[in-house]
């Protein structure tokens, strides 16, 4: 199966169990002060899950971008 990033984001949003059991997806394309989070979700214990979809191997810059999203969610 071949997905582009938008298709993969939509698939994960509609099927959150691929991340973990009992995950509730909250929103797609969430704007923050540091960029746009692809998916914002919550786990069964109420902790936020931040998903940034990359089709290929994540680079160091992509990991840093995800870190900034997590910090933004914690602040906001």
mmCIF file of the C-alpha atoms, coordinates in Angstrom:
data_MODEL
# 
_entry.id   MODEL 
# 
loop_
_atom_site.group_PDB 
_atom_site.id 
_atom_site.type_symbol 
_atom_site.label_atom_id 
_atom_site.label_alt_id 
_atom_site.label_comp_id 
_atom_site.label_asym_id 
_atom_site.label_entity_id 
_atom_site.label_seq_id 
_atom_site.pdbx_PDB_ins_code 
_atom_site.Cartn_x 
_atom_site.Cartn_y 
_atom_site.Cartn_z 
_atom_site.occupancy 
_atom_site.B_iso_or_equiv 
_atom_site.pdbx_formal_charge 
_atom_site.auth_seq_id 
_atom_site.auth_comp_id 
_atom_site.auth_asym_id 
_atom_site.auth_atom_id 
_atom_site.pdbx_PDB_model_num 
ATOM 1  C CA . UNK A 1 1  ? 0.000  0.000  0.000  1.00 0.00 ? 1  UNK A CA 1 
ATOM 2  C CA . UNK A 1 2  ? 1.238  3.450  -0.881 1.00 0.00 ? 2  UNK A CA 1 
ATOM 3  C CA . UNK A 1 3  ? -0.115 6.529  0.849  1.00 0.00 ? 3  UNK A CA 1 
ATOM 4  C CA . UNK A 1 4  ? 0.857  10.149 0.614  1.00 0.00 ? 4  UNK A CA 1 
ATOM 5  C CA . UNK A 1 5  ? 1.156  12.016 3.925  1.00 0.00 ? 5  UNK A CA 1 
ATOM 6  C CA . UNK A 1 6  ? -2.436 13.319 3.843  1.00 0.00 ? 6  UNK A CA 1 
ATOM 7  C CA . UNK A 1 7  ? -3.855 9.849  3.174  1.00 0.00 ? 7  UNK A CA 1 
ATOM 8  C CA . UNK A 1 8  ? -1.727 8.364  5.936  1.00 0.00 ? 8  UNK A CA 1 
ATOM 9  C CA . UNK A 1 9  ? -2.794 11.116 8.357  1.00 0.00 ? 9  UNK A CA 1 
ATOM 10 C CA . UNK A 1 10 ? -6.461 10.517 7.521  1.00 0.00 ? 10 UNK A CA 1 
ATOM 11 C CA . UNK A 1 11 ? -6.077 6.739  7.891  1.00 0.00 ? 11 UNK A CA 1 
ATOM 12 C CA . UNK A 1 12 ? -4.478 7.080  11.334 1.00 0.00 ? 12 UNK A CA 1 
ATOM 13 C CA . UNK A 1 13 ? -7.126 9.613  12.400 1.00 0.00 ? 13 UNK A CA 1 
ATOM 14 C CA . UNK A 1 14 ? -9.943 7.256  11.382 1.00 0.00 ? 14 UNK A CA 1 
ATOM 15 C CA . UNK A 1 15 ? -8.188 4.162  12.825 1.00 0.00 ? 15 UNK A CA 1 
ATOM 16 C CA . UNK A 1 16 ? -6.465 5.346  16.016 1.00 0.00 ? 16 UNK A CA 1 
ATOM 17 C CA . UNK A 1 17 ? -6.045 1.775  17.226 1.00 0.00 ? 17 UNK A CA 1 
ATOM 18 C CA . UNK A 1 18 ? -3.010 1.544  14.942 1.00 0.00 ? 18 UNK A CA 1 
ATOM 19 C CA . UNK A 1 19 ? -1.266 3.831  17.442 1.00 0.00 ? 19 UNK A CA 1 
ATOM 20 C CA . UNK A 1 20 ? -2.422 2.101  20.606 1.00 0.00 ? 20 UNK A CA 1 
ATOM 21 C CA . UNK A 1 21 ? -5.573 0.525  21.982 1.00 0.00 ? 21 UNK A CA 1 
ATOM 22 C CA . UNK A 1 22 ? -8.206 2.925  23.347 1.00 0.00 ? 22 UNK A CA 1 
ATOM 23 C CA . UNK A 1 23 ? -6.794 6.041  21.714 1.00 0.00 ? 23 UNK A CA 1 
ATOM 24 C CA . UNK A 1 24 ? -9.244 8.830  20.994 1.00 0.00 ? 24 UNK A CA 1 
ATOM 25 C CA . UNK A 1 25 ? -8.415 11.136 18.108 1.00 0.00 ? 25 UNK A CA 1 
ATOM 26 C CA . UNK A 1 26 ? -9.317 14.749 18.875 1.00 0.00 ? 26 UNK A CA 1 
ATOM 27 C CA . UNK A 1 27 ? -8.364 16.836 15.846 1.00 0.00 ? 27 UNK A CA 1 
ATOM 28 C CA . UNK A 1 28 ? -6.471 17.006 12.557 1.00 0.00 ? 28 UNK A CA 1 
ATOM 29 C CA . UNK A 1 29 ? -4.319 19.896 11.385 1.00 0.00 ? 29 UNK A CA 1 
ATOM 30 C CA . UNK A 1 30 ? -4.082 21.623 14.787 1.00 0.00 ? 30 UNK A CA 1 
ATOM 31 C CA . UNK A 1 31 ? -2.433 25.040 14.544 1.00 0.00 ? 31 UNK A CA 1 
ATOM 32 C CA . UNK A 1 32 ? 0.070  25.857 17.272 1.00 0.00 ? 32 UNK A CA 1 
ATOM 33 C CA . UNK A 1 33 ? 2.574  28.638 17.797 1.00 0.00 ? 33 UNK A CA 1 
ATOM 34 C CA . UNK A 1 34 ? 5.278  26.395 16.293 1.00 0.00 ? 34 UNK A CA 1 
ATOM 35 C CA . UNK A 1 35 ? 3.434  24.862 13.337 1.00 0.00 ? 35 UNK A CA 1 
ATOM 36 C CA . UNK A 1 36 ? 0.621  22.490 12.453 1.00 0.00 ? 36 UNK A CA 1 
ATOM 37 C CA . UNK A 1 37 ? 0.186  19.165 14.275 1.00 0.00 ? 37 UNK A CA 1 
ATOM 38 C CA . UNK A 1 38 ? -1.099 16.447 11.943 1.00 0.00 ? 38 UNK A CA 1 
ATOM 39 C CA . UNK A 1 39 ? -3.115 14.614 14.624 1.00 0.00 ? 39 UNK A CA 1 
ATOM 40 C CA . UNK A 1 40 ? -3.864 15.370 18.251 1.00 0.00 ? 40 UNK A CA 1 
ATOM 41 C CA . UNK A 1 41 ? -5.179 12.446 20.283 1.00 0.00 ? 41 UNK A CA 1 
ATOM 42 C CA . UNK A 1 42 ? -5.553 11.235 23.870 1.00 0.00 ? 42 UNK A CA 1 
ATOM 43 C CA . UNK A 1 43 ? -4.705 7.870  25.361 1.00 0.00 ? 43 UNK A CA 1 
ATOM 44 C CA . UNK A 1 44 ? -6.838 5.927  27.843 1.00 0.00 ? 44 UNK A CA 1 
ATOM 45 C CA . UNK A 1 45 ? -5.178 7.747  30.758 1.00 0.00 ? 45 UNK A CA 1 
ATOM 46 C CA . UNK A 1 46 ? -5.955 11.198 29.349 1.00 0.00 ? 46 UNK A CA 1 
ATOM 47 C CA . UNK A 1 47 ? -2.443 11.970 28.131 1.00 0.00 ? 47 UNK A CA 1 
ATOM 48 C CA . UNK A 1 48 ? -2.086 13.830 24.862 1.00 0.00 ? 48 UNK A CA 1 
ATOM 49 C CA . UNK A 1 49 ? -0.552 12.119 21.845 1.00 0.00 ? 49 UNK A CA 1 
ATOM 50 C CA . UNK A 1 50 ? 1.000  14.328 19.166 1.00 0.00 ? 50 UNK A CA 1 
ATOM 51 C CA . UNK A 1 51 ? 1.402  12.756 15.717 1.00 0.00 ? 51 UNK A CA 1 
ATOM 52 C CA . UNK A 1 52 ? 3.437  14.293 12.911 1.00 0.00 ? 52 UNK A CA 1 
ATOM 53 C CA . UNK A 1 53 ? 3.204  12.103 9.825  1.00 0.00 ? 53 UNK A CA 1 
ATOM 54 C CA . UNK A 1 54 ? 6.292  11.603 7.678  1.00 0.00 ? 54 UNK A CA 1 
ATOM 55 C CA . UNK A 1 55 ? 6.224  9.281  4.711  1.00 0.00 ? 55 UNK A CA 1 
ATOM 56 C CA . UNK A 1 56 ? 9.918  8.466  4.765  1.00 0.00 ? 56 UNK A CA 1 
ATOM 57 C CA . UNK A 1 57 ? 12.490 8.133  7.500  1.00 0.00 ? 57 UNK A CA 1 
ATOM 58 C CA . UNK A 1 58 ? 12.229 10.950 10.016 1.00 0.00 ? 58 UNK A CA 1 
ATOM 59 C CA . UNK A 1 59 ? 15.217 13.268 10.053 1.00 0.00 ? 59 UNK A CA 1 
ATOM 60 C CA . UNK A 1 60 ? 16.712 14.957 13.078 1.00 0.00 ? 60 UNK A CA 1 
ATOM 61 C CA . UNK A 1 61 ? 14.856 18.130 12.041 1.00 0.00 ? 61 UNK A CA 1 
ATOM 62 C CA . UNK A 1 62 ? 11.552 16.227 11.971 1.00 0.00 ? 62 UNK A CA 1 
ATOM 63 C CA . UNK A 1 63 ? 12.157 14.897 15.489 1.00 0.00 ? 63 UNK A CA 1 
ATOM 64 C CA . UNK A 1 64 ? 12.960 18.409 16.705 1.00 0.00 ? 64 UNK A CA 1 
ATOM 65 C CA . UNK A 1 65 ? 9.769  19.683 15.041 1.00 0.00 ? 65 UNK A CA 1 
ATOM 66 C CA . UNK A 1 66 ? 7.765  17.025 16.906 1.00 0.00 ? 66 UNK A CA 1 
ATOM 67 C CA . UNK A 1 67 ? 9.467  18.046 20.163 1.00 0.00 ? 67 UNK A CA 1 
ATOM 68 C CA . UNK A 1 68 ? 8.402  21.667 19.574 1.00 0.00 ? 68 UNK A CA 1 
ATOM 69 C CA . UNK A 1 69 ? 4.808  20.506 18.970 1.00 0.00 ? 69 UNK A CA 1 
ATOM 70 C CA . UNK A 1 70 ? 4.800  18.591 22.255 1.00 0.00 ? 70 UNK A CA 1 
ATOM 71 C CA . UNK A 1 71 ? 6.100  21.649 24.108 1.00 0.00 ? 71 UNK A CA 1 
ATOM 72 C CA . UNK A 1 72 ? 3.398  23.784 22.456 1.00 0.00 ? 72 UNK A CA 1 
ATOM 73 C CA . UNK A 1 73 ? 0.660  21.364 23.523 1.00 0.00 ? 73 UNK A CA 1 
ATOM 74 C CA . UNK A 1 74 ? 1.996  21.364 27.091 1.00 0.00 ? 74 UNK A CA 1 
ATOM 75 C CA . UNK A 1 75 ? 1.913  25.190 27.177 1.00 0.00 ? 75 UNK A CA 1 
ATOM 76 C CA . UNK A 1 76 ? -1.378 25.697 25.367 1.00 0.00 ? 76 UNK A CA 1 
# 
